[in-house]
Amino acid sequence: MIDKEWEAQLEHLRGELILMKESIRETAVDIIKEGFSKYPIFIAHQDEIKVGELILDKEDMATVWSISASTMEEFNEKALIPEEKKKFFITQYKNPKEFICLFVIYKNSAHFVFVPYKAEQKQA
């Protein structure tokens, strides 16, 4: 369950992603095209982490969130996605051409969130 503080952080992250989406998409395409993984994962974090490779540094971007690139395979190696949860993860994973798979780390918790590359249309 996500509380109001988490919701506020996610909303702020969504705003920052507007500036980052194209770089993230290019990295996802490269990860897949180069054969590293069919399941790229992008980690949104505010503090230093020991997983993935930093691709967008909050200091360079003047943002609150940094983004690191990883894969399902690395998450499995580091037991972030245990072997028994791997099949479930794959069934939940959304098309990487249309969605960013984000692993959002905030304080002492983390959640997977899928964010569309295209802005969602608001209905009148």
Summary of the structure (lengths in Angstrom):
residues: 124
radius of gyration: 14.2
end to end distance: 29.3
largest distance: 45.8
contacts: 319
relative contact order: 0.19
helix: 40%
strand: 26%
